Amino acid sequence: MDLNTLKVLHLVGAFALFSSFGAILSGSNCKKCSSILHGVSLLLILVIGFAMLGKPPMGLHYWKVKLGLWLFLGFAPVLSKRNILPKSVVFGLCLAAAAGAAWLGIARPF
C-alpha cells in the first residue's frame, strides 16, 4: 500500500479514537457503541502503524515508547469509568499522550 494512504488511515484511526474518548467521557447513551469504536480504532492505529514501519527498527526505540502510549490510550477509559481519575484529567493525559506519540513519529529522537 502507498505510504500516504497508510498515513491517512492512521489519522482516521486517531480521529475515531478521540471521538470515542469524547463519547465515553461525556457519558453518552450508547456506551457499547463508543467502546466498540474505541477498540476498532485502537486496532486500526496499531495495524496501520506497524504497516508503515514495515518491520520494527530494532536499533531505534521510539516505536516501543509509542507502543506504551498506545497501551495507555487503550487503558484510559478505565481510569475514568472506575473514578480513579477525574474525566478532565484523563482527557488531558490522553491529549498529552497523543501529542507525545505524534512528536515521536515525526522527530524519531532515539
Secondary structure, DSSP 8 states (H G I E B T S, - for coil): --HHHHHHHHHHHHHHHHHHHHHHHHT-S-HHHHHHHHHHHHHHHHHHHHHHHSS--TT--HHHHHHHHHHHHHHHHHHHHTTSS-HHHHHHHHHHHHHHHHHHHHH---
